[in-house]
Amino acid sequence: MAIKYVPYPPTVLHGQAVLSNFERTRKQLYYKGDTDVEGRISRGMPLYEVKRKEIHGEPSDNLVIRGECVSACAYLRQNNISVDLVYIDPPFASGADYAKKVYLRRNPNVHGAIKKAEAMLDNADMQFLESKMYGDIWDKERYLNWMYENLMAIKSVMSPTASIYDFHIGHYVKILMDEVFGEGCFRNEIVWAYRIQGISKGAWPKKHDTIFYYTLNPEEAVFNPEKETIIYEKPFIDTECTSPDMSRISDKERDKIFDSIKNNRPLKDSLKKMLFNTYSTEVYVRDVWDCDSTRPLISGSSEYVNYKTQKPEGLLARIINASSNKGMVVADFFGGSGVAAAVASKLGRKFIHVDVSNNSVQTARDRLVKDGVSFVSLDVLDGVSLYRNPVQTDEIIPTLIEGLVRDSSLGAVWTGVINDSKFGRIPVYIPKLQNGAESRVLSVAFLQKLLYEEVSRLAGSSVKKIIIYFIDRDSPDVIDECVKQHNNTLIEIEFRDLKELLDKMTAEDEAQLEVSETGDGLMTKWTVGVVSFFSDRVRRKIEEYNQKALCNPKKTYPTIALSDEGLESIEWLSLDSTTAELDAEWHSDAEVKIENDNYISINGVKTKNMWDGTISSHQRPLRIKIRNICGDESVFPITYE
């Protein structure tokens, strides 16, 4: 449950922000449900307990936060932390589910045993061994409410000189940003265009994205304009061959040039140099960033970290250099692959990386370790033990409720029904974690709406009872009073805490370890070998894939079987020599990452070695953390005889 609610500044009138340049008397954008967000805005940002998960490197102000945008902003505001530049690339309401491919690693104990399975994992038809990172499935009304609340939260932690750059779905969110930041704070609509292969039927190929650039106070905002060199050519002679400037060209060369021009044939390079003078000049970069293979804003293969929607470092470098100075704080509240944090660090800025997905936090963390960056990793304890991320949690919850079956006849609000001998069909409501703060808290306002719009509709049916699951809620006394006042039916309402279900939903990973010590006392090395590893998550993923292989009549898939040791399901290991307490913040004194190509990185440095099933440290390790290929991390104690 939230510790408290942190108010949104400035004060809100009719669900819309009071702008810095004038007060809006009516909304600019009307849509179904556009007032639903008012109650949450009025209540404030939920502030949860925040746990320090890891300290990497020297003490640092750099933060990597696992949590939603709104709750992360509540933490920052409560601790008087402001940001000087915001870059966000949130979900686009595109109707897509983004997934991370899960790769089995080679079993270090059986040479080449997993090579065949490795090849299968590259099969585009094989979907069950993919781990969904986050969902991008919204209706536009809910998406706009969600974005409005996020923008209000972000504005509350921006410094007076701050700017925000926002990838978005265009005109809808442009109007929201006008209302949140003020029309006078809009600076540019930047077009980021790229020349990559592609076709489009019935329309021009879509090869650009739009970035909105706003400043909190236009007169005070940091802006360092960038210049670029433009090269152009001026001909010595015109296409009619009448120019008198032919002193540099012999008669023979002139005849060749004239003949090529008149007959529309391409000129040789040697003749081109004679025909044209080359000039260059410096101009300010405009708001159309046209990229091709010769320009710096296209991501190279060396940058790719196997993360959907990843943006190139060159793009972020342009934004960060333009709208911040060294030592300032750059924040990305939908951090994804961690590109903003990585580039900010390289350019001498501090950073705050926020994302609700564990996969994002792990990807950004590994990227920063590779760059040798110091940071503190935090976890927002928002009352949910996430299965992997909100998407996967939403998918798995209905399968954990005994007797729950789908029933679309009740409407989209109800997840399904439980058939009970006493009460008959019991409709069940489960909040969607993908909706973020919108559904995290069972508020009186939402409960009233549920009672009037949904429960009352069921009153004429045979329904005698409903079950409402919640993650967090207003005071139980307030909720009970709301039911007494607004439930005008005879339907019984049972409330259930979803956290109790989620906390039991996954078996912990298991590992058998052995420790050896070598050296002469002056340079001792401890080596921890993983004898065996078992992950219930990975097992179920493989079972799902094998089931698909057996049930698909059109295609034949070979089944996958893990070895007895199970080491091919390990992605990353780390040793901590600082503390033995399992739940304490982590200090990585040594780490090994088994990459997708099965070569290992040691302490962030890529090698050409295969993993041998061990990890070593010159400091006596007290505990080990192991991450399986689905992204779950478990901590195990290291014992000595």
C-alpha positions in Angstrom: 0.0 0.0 0.0 1.2 3.5 -0.8 3.0 5.2 2.1 1.4 8.6 1.1 0.3 10.5 -1.9 2.6 13.3 -3.2 0.6 16.2 -4.7 1.0 17.2 -8.3 2.1 20.8 -8.8 0.7 23.1 -10.0 -2.9 22.9 -8.7 -5.3 21.3 -11.2 -8.5 22.7 -12.4 -11.1 20.4 -13.9 -8.5 17.8 -14.5 -6.3 20.0 -16.6 -3.1 21.8 -15.7 -3.0 25.5 -14.9 -0.6 26.8 -17.5 2.3 29.1 -16.9 1.1 31.7 -19.5 -2.7 31.6 -19.0 -5.5 29.5 -17.4 -7.5 27.3 -19.7 -11.2 27.7 -19.2 -12.1 24.7 -21.2 -10.3 21.6 -22.5 -8.7 21.4 -25.9 -9.1 17.7 -26.3 -12.4 15.8 -25.6 -12.7 12.1 -25.7 -14.6 9.3 -23.9 -13.4 9.0 -20.3 -11.3 12.2 -20.4 -12.4 13.0 -16.8 -11.5 9.5 -15.4 -8.0 10.7 -14.5 -9.2 13.7 -12.4 -9.6 11.6 -9.2 -6.1 10.2 -9.4 -4.5 13.6 -10.2 -6.4 15.2 -7.3 -5.3 12.4 -4.9 -1.6 12.7 -5.9 1.2 10.5 -7.0 1.4 7.2 -5.0 4.7 7.1 -2.9 5.8 3.5 -2.2 8.7 2.2 -0.2 11.8 2.1 -2.3 14.5 -0.6 -1.8 18.2 -0.2 -2.8 18.9 -3.3 -4.9 22.5 -2.7 -6.0 25.4 -0.3 -5.7 27.8 -0.5 -8.7 31.1 1.2 -8.6 31.8 4.4 -6.6 29.0 6.3 -4.7 26.9 8.0 -7.4 23.8 10.1 -8.0 23.1 8.0 -11.1 19.9 6.0 -10.6 18.4 2.9 -12.3 14.8 2.6 -11.0 12.5 -0.4 -11.5 9.0 1.1 -11.2 6.3 3.0 -13.1 6.8 6.6 -14.2 4.3 8.1 -11.7 5.6 6.3 -8.6 9.2 7.0 -9.6 8.4 10.7 -9.9 6.8 10.6 -6.5 10.0 9.2 -5.1 12.1 11.9 -6.8 9.8 14.7 -5.7 9.7 13.4 -2.1 13.5 13.4 -2.1 13.9 16.8 -3.8 15.5 15.4 -6.8 14.9 17.4 -10.0 15.9 16.7 -13.6 17.3 19.0 -16.2 16.4 17.1 -19.4 13.7 14.5 -20.0 13.8 12.2 -23.0 10.9 9.7 -23.2 9.9 7.2 -25.8 6.8 5.6 -24.2 4.5 2.9 -25.7 2.8 4.2 -28.8 -0.7 2.6 -28.5 0.4 0.7 -31.6 -1.5 -2.5 -30.6 1.7 -4.6 -30.4 3.3 -6.9 -27.9 7.1 -6.5 -27.7 9.0 -9.6 -26.9 12.6 -10.6 -26.0 13.9 -13.7 -27.6 15.0 -16.3 -25.1 18.2 -18.1 -26.1 19.4 -21.3 -24.5 23.2 -21.2 -23.8 25.6 -24.0 -24.5 26.0 -26.5 -21.7 29.6 -26.1 -20.6 29.7 -29.8 -19.4 28.6 -31.3 -22.7 30.5 -30.0 -25.7 28.1 -29.0 -28.5 25.1 -30.7 -26.9 22.9 -27.6 -27.2 24.0 -26.6 -30.7 20.9 -28.1 -32.3 18.6 -26.4 -29.8 20.4 -23.2 -30.4 19.6 -23.3 -34.1 15.9 -24.0 -33.3 15.7 -20.9 -31.2 16.5 -18.8 -34.2 13.4 -20.1 -35.9 11.0 -17.2 -36.5 8.0 -19.6 -36.1 9.0 -20.4 -32.5 7.1 -17.9 -30.3 6.7 -19.7 -27.0 10.3 -19.3 -26.0 10.0 -15.5 -26.2 9.6 -13.4 -23.1 7.2 -10.5 -23.6 8.8 -7.3 -22.3 5.8 -5.0 -22.3 2.4 -4.6 -23.9 1.6 -1.7 -26.2 -2.2 -2.6 -26.5 -4.4 0.4 -25.6 -7.5 2.1 -26.8 -6.7 5.7 -27.4 -8.9 7.0 -24.6 -7.2 5.1 -21.9 -3.8 5.8 -23.5 -4.4 9.5 -23.4 -5.4 9.4 -19.7 -2.4 7.4 -18.9 -0.1 9.7 -20.8 -1.7 12.8 -19.3 -1.0 11.5 -15.8 2.6 10.6 -16.7 3.2 14.0 -18.2 1.9 15.7 -15.1 4.2 13.6 -12.9 7.2 14.3 -15.1 6.5 18.0 -15.1 6.5 18.0 -11.3 10.2 16.9 -11.1 11.6 19.1 -13.9 13.9 22.0 -12.9 13.0 25.5 -14.0 15.5 25.3 -16.9 14.5 21.8 -18.0 13.4 20.6 -21.5 11.5 17.5 -22.6 11.8 15.6 -25.8 9.0 13.2 -26.5 8.5 10.5 -29.1 4.7 10.2 -29.6 1.7 9.3 -31.7 1.4 12.8 -33.0 -1.5 15.2 -32.9 -3.4 13.6 -29.9 -0.5 13.9 -27.5 0.6 17.3 -28.9 -2.6 18.8 -27.6 -2.1 17.1 -24.2 1.4 18.5 -24.0 0.1 22.0 -24.8 -2.3 21.6 -21.9 0.4 20.3 -19.5 3.3 22.5 -20.4 1.6 25.4 -22.1 1.4 26.2 -25.8 4.0 28.9 -25.4 6.5 26.3 -24.2 6.4 24.3 -27.4 9.7 24.8 -29.3 9.8 22.3 -32.2 8.2 19.4 -33.9 11.3 17.5 -35.0 11.1 15.0 -37.8 13.6 12.2 -37.5 13.8 10.6 -41.0 15.8 7.6 -42.0 16.6 5.9 -45.3 16.2 2.2 -44.8 14.7 -0.4 -47.1 11.0 -0.9 -47.1 7.8 -0.8 -49.2 4.3 0.4 -48.5 1.2 -0.5 -50.4 -1.1 2.3 -51.4 0.9 5.0 -49.5 4.3 6.5 -49.2 6.7 4.3 -47.1 6.6 5.5 -43.5 10.2 6.4 -42.8 10.2 9.0 -40.0 9.3 9.5 -36.4 8.1 12.7 -34.7 9.7 14.2 -31.6 8.0 17.0 -29.6 10.4 19.4 -27.9 9.1 21.6 -25.0 10.8 23.7 -22.4 9.4 24.5 -19.0 10.5 28.2 -19.2 11.5 29.1 -22.8 13.5 32.1 -21.7 15.6 30.1 -19.2 16.0 26.8 -20.9 19.4 25.4 -21.8 19.9 25.2 -25.5 23.3 24.7 -27.3 22.6 24.8 -31.1 24.5 22.4 -33.2 26.1 23.2 -36.5 26.7 20.9 -39.5 28.8 21.3 -42.6 26.9 21.5 -45.9 28.8 20.6 -49.0 27.5 21.7 -52.4 28.8 22.0 -56.0 28.8 25.0 -58.3 29.3 24.2 -62.1 32.0 25.9 -64.1 29.7 25.6 -67.1 25.9 25.4 -67.5 24.0 22.7 -69.2 23.7 24.7 -72.3 27.5 24.8 -72.5 27.6 28.6 -72.8 29.8 29.4 -69.8 33.0 31.2 -70.7 34.8 29.8 -67.6 36.7 27.1 -69.5 40.3 28.2 -68.8 41.0 25.1 -66.6 39.8 22.6 -69.3 41.5 21.5 -72.5 39.7 21.5 -75.8 39.7 17.7 -75.8 38.2 17.5 -72.2 35.7 20.2 -73.0 34.4 18.3 -76.0 34.0 15.1 -73.9 32.0 17.1 -71.3 29.8 18.8 -73.9 29.2 15.5 -75.6 28.1 13.8 -72.3 25.8 16.6 -71.4 24.1 16.8 -74.8 23.6 13.1 -75.0 22.6 12.7 -71.3 25.4 10.3 -70.5 27.1 10.1 -67.0 30.4 11.9 -66.6 33.5 10.2 -65.4 34.7 11.3 -62.0 37.8 13.0 -63.5 35.6 15.1 -65.7 33.2 15.9 -62.9 36.1 17.5 -60.9 36.8 19.7 -63.9 33.2 20.6 -64.3 32.3 21.6 -60.7 33.7 23.7 -58.0 33.0 22.3 -54.5 32.0 24.6 -51.6 31.2 24.0 -48.0 29.6 26.1 -45.3 28.4 25.7 -41.7 24.7 26.0 -40.9 22.6 25.3 -37.8 21.0 21.9 -37.7 17.3 22.3 -38.7 14.3 20.5 -37.2 14.4 17.8 -39.9 17.0 15.3 -39.0 17.5 13.4 -42.2 19.6 10.3 -41.6 21.4 8.0 -44.1 24.4 5.8 -44.0 26.7 8.8 -44.0 25.1 10.6 -41.0 25.6 9.8 -37.3 22.0 9.1 -36.2 21.7 5.6 -37.4 22.4 2.8 -34.9 25.2 0.4 -35.9 25.3 -3.3 -35.1 27.8 -2.6 -32.4 25.1 -0.8 -30.4 22.4 -3.4 -30.6 21.5 -5.0 -27.3 18.6 -7.3 -28.4 15.9 -4.8 -27.3 12.9 -3.9 -29.4 12.3 -0.2 -30.0 16.0 0.6 -29.3 17.1 4.0 -30.5 20.6 4.9 -31.8 23.1 6.6 -29.5 23.8 9.4 -32.1 20.2 10.5 -31.8 20.4 10.8 -28.0 23.8 12.5 -28.2 22.3 15.3 -30.4 19.4 15.9 -27.9 21.6 15.7 -24.8 24.3 18.0 -26.1 21.7 20.5 -27.3 19.5 20.7 -24.1 21.9 20.1 -21.2 25.3 20.9 -19.9 27.9 18.7 -18.2 26.9 17.8 -14.7 23.2 18.1 -15.3 20.6 15.3 -14.8 19.1 13.5 -17.8 16.1 11.3 -17.2 14.2 8.7 -19.2 11.0 7.5 -17.5 10.4 4.7 -20.1 14.1 3.8 -20.3 13.9 0.7 -22.5 17.4 -0.4 -23.6 19.1 2.3 -21.5 20.4 4.3 -24.4 19.7 7.7 -22.7 21.5 6.7 -19.6 24.5 5.3 -21.5 24.9 8.4 -23.7 24.3 10.8 -20.8 27.2 9.2 -18.9 29.5 9.3 -21.9 28.8 13.0 -22.3 29.5 13.8 -18.6 25.9 14.1 -17.4 24.1 12.3 -14.5 21.2 10.1 -15.4 18.0 8.6 -14.1 16.8 5.5 -15.9 13.2 4.4 -15.1 11.2 1.4 -16.4 8.5 -0.9 -15.1 10.1 -3.9 -16.9 12.7 -6.0 -15.2 14.1 -6.7 -18.7 14.7 -3.0 -19.3 16.4 -2.6 -15.9 18.7 -5.6 -16.5 19.5 -4.5 -20.1 20.4 -1.0 -19.0 22.3 -2.3 -16.0 24.5 -4.6 -18.1 25.0 -1.9 -20.6 26.2 0.6 -18.0 28.5 -2.1 -16.4 30.1 -2.6 -19.8 30.8 1.1 -20.0 32.3 1.1 -16.5 29.6 3.5 -15.1 28.8 3.9 -11.4 25.1 3.8 -10.4 22.6 2.9 -7.7 19.7 0.5 -8.6 16.4 1.0 -6.8 13.2 -1.1 -6.7 9.8 0.5 -6.1 7.9 -1.8 -3.8 4.5 -1.1 -5.3 2.9 -4.1 -3.8 3.3 -6.5 -6.7 5.8 -9.3 -7.0 6.0 -9.1 -10.8 6.1 -12.4 -12.6 8.5 -10.9 -15.1 6.8 -7.7 -16.1 3.2 -6.4 -16.3 2.4 -8.1 -19.6 3.4 -11.6 -18.5 1.8 -11.1 -15.1 -1.6 -10.2 -16.7 -1.3 -13.3 -18.8 -0.5 -15.7 -16.0 -2.9 -14.5 -13.2 -6.1 -16.0 -14.6 -4.4 -19.4 -14.8 -3.6 -19.2 -11.1 -7.2 -18.7 -9.8 -8.8 -22.0 -9.2 -11.9 -22.6 -11.2 -11.7 -19.4 -13.2 -12.9 -19.7 -16.8 -13.3 -17.0 -19.5 -16.8 -15.7 -20.2 -17.0 -12.9 -22.7 -20.8 -12.6 -22.3 -20.3 -10.5 -19.1 -18.4 -7.7 -20.8 -14.7 -6.6 -21.0 -14.5 -5.5 -17.3 -14.8 -9.0 -16.0 -11.9 -11.4 -16.5 -14.0 -14.5 -16.2 -16.3 -16.5 -13.8 -16.0 -19.1 -11.1 -18.7 -21.7 -11.0 -19.7 -22.3 -7.4 -22.1 -24.8 -6.0 -23.6 -22.3 -3.6 -23.6 -19.0 -5.6 -23.6 -20.3 -9.1 -21.6 -18.1 -11.6 -19.4 -15.6 -9.8 -17.9 -12.8 -12.0 -14.3 -12.0 -11.2 -12.6 -8.6 -11.7 -8.8 -8.5 -11.9 -7.0 -5.2 -12.4 -4.8 -5.0 -15.5 -1.2 -4.2 -14.5 -0.4 -2.9 -18.0 -2.7 0.0 -17.2 -0.3 1.3 -14.6 -1.5 3.6 -11.9 -5.0 3.6 -13.4 -5.7 0.2 -12.0 -3.1 -0.2 -9.2 -5.3 1.4 -6.6 -8.9 0.4 -5.9 -10.3 3.8 -5.2 -13.7 4.9 -4.0 -14.3 6.7 -7.3 -13.5 3.5 -9.4 -15.6 1.3 -7.1 -18.6 3.7 -7.4 -18.3 3.5 -11.2 -18.0 -0.3 -11.0 -21.1 -0.6 -8.8 -23.2 1.7 -10.9 -22.2 0.6 -14.3 -21.4 -3.1 -13.9 -22.8 -4.5 -10.7 -26.2 -2.9 -11.2 -26.4 -4.4 -14.7 -25.9 -7.9 -13.2 -28.7 -7.4 -10.7 -31.3 -8.7 -13.1 -29.4 -11.9 -13.8 -28.7 -14.9 -11.7 -25.5 -13.5 -10.3 -25.5 -13.6 -6.4 -21.8 -12.7 -5.8 -18.8 -11.1 -7.4 -15.1 -11.2 -6.5 -12.9 -8.0 -6.9 -9.2 -8.5 -6.8 -7.1 -5.5 -5.8 -3.4 -4.6 -5.6 -3.7 -1.5 -3.5 -6.8 0.2 -2.2 -8.2 3.1 -0.2 -8.8 2.5 3.5 -10.8 -0.7 4.0 -13.3 1.2 6.2 -13.8 3.7 3.4 -14.3 0.9 0.8 -16.8 -0.9 3.1 -18.8 2.4 3.5 -18.8 2.9 -0.2 -20.3 -0.5 -0.8 -23.0 0.1 1.8 -24.0 3.4 0.2 -23.7 2.5 -3.5 -24.5 -1.2 -3.8 -28.2 -1.1 -4.5 -28.4 -4.8 -5.3 -28.5 -8.0 -3.3 -25.2 -9.1 -4.9 -22.5 -10.0 -2.3 -19.1 -8.4 -2.9 -15.9 -10.2 -1.8 -12.5 -8.4 -2.0 -9.3 -10.4 -2.4 -5.7 -9.1 -2.2 -3.9 -10.0 -5.5 -0.5 -9.7 -3.8 -1.2 -12.9 -1.8 -1.7 -14.8 -5.1 1.2 -13.3 -6.9 3.7 -14.0 -4.1 3.0 -17.7 -4.4 2.9 -18.0 -8.2 6.4 -19.0 -9.1 8.7 -21.6 -7.6 12.2 -20.3 -6.7 15.1 -21.3 -8.9 17.4 -23.9 -7.4 21.2 -24.2 -7.7 23.9 -26.6 -6.4 27.3 -25.0 -5.9 30.8 -26.0 -5.1 33.6 -23.7 -4.0 37.4 -24.1 -4.4 40.3 -22.0 -3.3 43.6 -21.7 -5.0 46.7 -19.5 -4.4 49.6 -19.1 -2.0 47.9 -16.7 0.4 49.3 -13.6 -1.3 47.0 -13.9 -4.4 44.2 -16.2 -3.4 41.4 -16.9 -6.0 38.0 -18.3 -5.1 36.1 -20.2 -7.8 32.4 -21.0 -7.5 31.2 -23.8 -9.8 27.6 -24.3 -10.7 27.0 -28.0 -10.5 23.4 -27.9 -11.4 20.6 -25.3 -11.9 16.9 -25.6 -12.2 14.4 -22.9 -13.1 10.7 -23.6 -13.0 10.1 -20.7 -15.3 12.4 -21.9 -18.0 11.0 -25.5 -17.6 7.4 -24.2 -18.2 8.6 -22.1 -21.2 10.1 -25.1 -22.8 7.0 -27.2 -22.0 4.9 -24.6 -23.8 7.1 -24.7 -26.8 7.2 -28.5 -26.9 3.4 -28.6 -26.6 3.2 -26.3 -29.6 5.6 -28.6 -31.5 3.4 -31.6 -30.8 0.0 -30.0 -31.6 0.9 -28.1 -34.8 -0.3 -30.3 -37.7 1.2 -28.0 -40.4 4.7 -27.8 -39.2 7.0 -30.2 -37.4 9.1 -28.8 -34.6 11.7 -30.8 -32.8 11.2 -30.8 -29.1 13.7 -29.3 -26.7 15.1 -31.1 -23.6 17.4 -29.5 -21.0 20.4 -31.4 -19.7 20.3 -32.8 -16.2 22.6 -30.0 -15.1 20.4 -27.3 -16.6 23.4 -24.9 -17.0 22.2 -23.9 -20.5 19.4 -21.9 -18.8 21.8 -19.5 -17.1 22.4 -16.1 -18.7 24.4 -14.2 -16.0 26.2 -14.7 -12.6 27.6 -12.3 -10.1 29.6 -12.7 -6.8 29.2 -10.4 -3.8 32.0 -10.3 -1.2 30.6 -7.5 0.8 27.7 -9.0 2.7 26.2 -12.4 3.3 22.6 -11.2 4.0 20.5 -12.5 1.1 18.1 -9.6 0.9 20.7 -6.8 1.2 21.7 -4.5 -1.6 24.0 -6.1 -4.1 27.7 -5.3 -4.7 29.0 -7.0 -7.8 32.7 -7.9 -7.1 32.8 -10.2 -10.1 30.4 -11.1 -12.9 30.1 -13.3 -15.9 27.5 -12.9 -18.7 27.0 -15.7 -21.2 26.0 -13.8 -24.4 23.6 -15.0 -27.0 26.6 -16.2 -29.1 27.8 -18.2 -26.1 31.0 -16.1 -25.7 31.3 -14.7 -22.2 31.8 -11.1 -20.9 33.8 -10.9 -17.7 33.0 -7.8 -15.6 31.5 -6.1 -18.7 34.5 -7.0 -21.1 33.6 -9.2 -24.0 35.9 -12.2 -24.5 36.3 -15.0 -27.0 36.0 -17.7 -24.3 33.1 -20.1 -23.7 31.7 -20.5 -20.2 33.1 -23.3 -18.2 30.4 -23.4 -15.6 32.4 -21.3 -13.0 32.9 -17.7 -11.8 36.0 -16.5 -9.9 37.0 -13.7 -7.7 40.1 -12.6 -5.8 37.8 -11.6 -2.9 36.2 -14.2 -0.8 32.6 -14.4 -2.1 29.7 -14.6 0.4 26.7 -15.0 -2.0 26.0 -15.5 -5.7 23.2 -14.1 -7.9 22.2 -16.1 -10.9 19.9 -14.8 -13.7 18.1 -17.4 -15.9 17.5 -16.9 -19.6 14.0 -15.6 -18.9 15.4 -12.8 -16.7 14.6 -14.0 -13.2 17.4 -13.4 -10.7 17.9 -15.5 -7.5 20.4 -15.1 -4.7 22.1 -18.1 -3.1 24.4 -18.2 -0.1 27.9 -19.5 -0.5 28.9 -21.8 2.3 32.4 -23.0 3.3 33.3 -26.2 5.2 
